[in-house]
């Protein structure tokens, strides 16, 4: 069953007009025709069965029938990731959606080479990954921030898993076992790592849990994915 | 420091001739010149410091100086992965190298759409990832096999972590905690999952530990990476 994210409210009898891209995907790529069923979700109203009611050159219309799953949300987990080159950043967003991060926050650090990202493109990737992975929400992609500014206003009740490649941090699994149930975030640095003063600030912050991801040097996308998988196994919904 | 894999024996005073690709990378891409240092490894003799001794149009020559790290090997871990489309298969090989798999075995299953892979290209990706990740060996990429034939001769002392998306398997972390120290393999299916008879055979085999990777549907590359990260945290060298 094809799953599609739509921004519209979902309720029995509602009529949804698909934008051109989605209509093309449904009819031309997936060869669906009038009468075929799809699943719809919008991040608020759960998952609904809908029927393709009308196909024209300008788009298509979907008729919402019945709710198939109530709305649920995964764990309260942010992925905070320093800007890296586009292909790896796109991989990170795709994998964050598959591995159940609720938000992706993009940060500029001292050794980051970039200072902007195509947020719309990253949002589209998050939507597609959410459709395929079966979740009922789409991870939010937040605008680029500066790491220091973000840390200045960090909420005291949110824990930050700091993937510290330079150091003597405990292995992630062990470090997380003693950690409290709380909203969490995972911080992944740029390819060049963190500057010494950034590392010091992070290691000294009371909300930070420094962790090691093992003896090998990991690219940013690998580190993000490994950290998400381990966190979900210890603190999240893969327990 | 640039790290390069070479097939040659490494010993103090040895002279290594770089093939054209490697020479071009060193001199044109990384702008190294005569007298600059690089690190060399061959999977057998540890890591060695070498100096760029000669650069010509045909290639370059490296002079091996002293061993900087003795040879070590990561855990005895195979990644067994069903053939998937080329970009995702290449990602899987890159990540298997970064996350410390010792071998990658490619399999054809009932629902696999492909029956061959460009092994040479995958080997080149494994070499490059091993160079960057700091390991002292390169994961072996084995030729394509059939899943059933592989299971027919499966060694009785090797455990197989079967990532079973269809079922009621225990979460990976929990299932691995009770599992024995042994040589291990991780099995990742194709995008369409395993056929019912494949699943039955796997679930019934005494060497199999079925695991769940959580409530979301994961693409093959995400599943491979998540499984490797969790395995290394519980059984491997990220403990």
Interface residues (C-beta under 8 A of the other chain):
Chain A: X91 X94 X95 X98 X99 X100 X132 X133 X134 X135 X171 X172 X173 X174 X212 X213 X214 X215 X216 X217 X218 X219 X222 X225 X226 X227 X228 X229 X230 X232 X233 X234 X236 X237 X238 X239
Chain B: X91 X95 X98 X99 X100 X132 X133 X134 X135 X171 X172 X173 X174 X212 X213 X214 X215 X216 X217 X218 X219 X222 X225 X226 X227 X228 X229 X230 X232 X233 X234 X236 X237 X238 X239
